[in-house]
Amino acid sequence: MKQIRRPTLEELILIEYLAQKAHYTLEPDWQQSIWVEPITEERIGPIAIAMNNGVPQKNIRSFWIADCQFCDKDGIGVAAYLLVDEMRSLCELDLWKYDDTEILSVPSSTDKFRDIPMGKSFK
């Protein structure tokens, strides 16, 4: 069973990138008060998010605020979606690989992130 943990550096970079893209304001010290919990059993995958040292909640009503895509190490595309709950608090970073195989890595640089064209994905 997966445990509540601090996000990885790559997850923090991706969350911040998507928050900026959505014009979502993060507190100056947000990285010190965020906790995450994996939603699936994959090594890298969707995570529930809790801000202000709260406990991440899985399977709650949420709303998309931003997305992007990047290429995994094997060249297959991965979509990333940042979601907020009904109180507009960050609640999930959803990651989905286009061929449904395991995600191998998340980039550590924002120059690897690309917009998802409307109605399209790269495979």
N, C-alpha and C positions, 0 to 999 in steps of 0.2 A: 504494500500500500504506500502511495506517495505521501509525502509530508509537506506541511506548510514551510516555505523557505523564502529567503530573499531572492529576488530575480537575478539572473545572470547579467553581466555587463552587456551582452548582445541584446537581451530582452529589454533592458533599460534604454538602450539606444533606439530600438525599434518603437517602444512605447512613446518616448519623447518625440521622435520623428512624426509618428502618427498624430500625437496630440497637437503638435505645432501645425500640421497639415489641416487639422480640424478647427484650428483657432481655439483650442481647449486650454485653459489656463491651469498650469501646474504650479503648486506652491514652491517657493524657492528651495525648500529642503525636502521635496517630495521623495527623493531617492532614499532618504533615511527612514521614511515611515511607510514604505510600501512592502507588502507581503504578497506572495503568490502561492497557489496550489495547483499542481497539474490536474487537468480534467480527465486525461486519458492515461494509459499505461506507457505510451511512447516516451522515449528518452527526451525528445524535443517535440512539443506539440502545444495545443491550446492550454492556457492557464487562466484560472480565476484570479482576480486582482482585488486586494483590499488596500485602501489608503488610510492614513492616520492611525497606523498600527492596529487596524481592525483585523477581523478574520475573514478570509476569502469565502464567498458564498457561491456554490455551483448551481447551475440550472435555475437562474432567476430571469425574470423578464428583463430584456436588455435591448438596446438600440445601437445600430451602427453609427459611428461618427467619422471614421476615416479608414482608408485601406491603401495597400500598396502590394507590390509583388517583387520577388527577387528570385534569382536562380540558386538552387541548392548546389552542393559540390558536384553532384552527378549531372548537372545541367538541366534538371527538371524544375519547372516553375513552382513556386510556393506563394500562395496568397496569404496576406496578413490583414486582419480586421480588428480595429479597436472599438470596443463597445462600452456604453455607459448604462447604468441602471435608471430607474424612474426618477431618482434624485439627482441625476446627472453626475454621479460619481463613477469613476472608472471601475469596471467590474470584470472585464475579460479581454484578453488578447487571444484571438482565434487564429490558428495557423492551419492551413490546409494545402497539402501537396497535390498537384494536379493529377498525378497518377496513383494517388492513395498509398504510396509506399512511405517508409519511414523518413522523416526529415533528418538530414545529416548535420546541418549547421544553419545558424542564423548569422548573417553578415555583421561584422563589427564596425562597418563604415556605412554611412547613409548614402554614399554615392552608388551603392549597389541596389538601392530601392528605386522602383519605377512605378508610375501610375498604372492602374489597371484600366485599359481602354473599355469604354462602355460596351458591354455585350461580348467582350473577347477575353481570352486568356492565352498565354503562350504555353506550349507543351513541348 
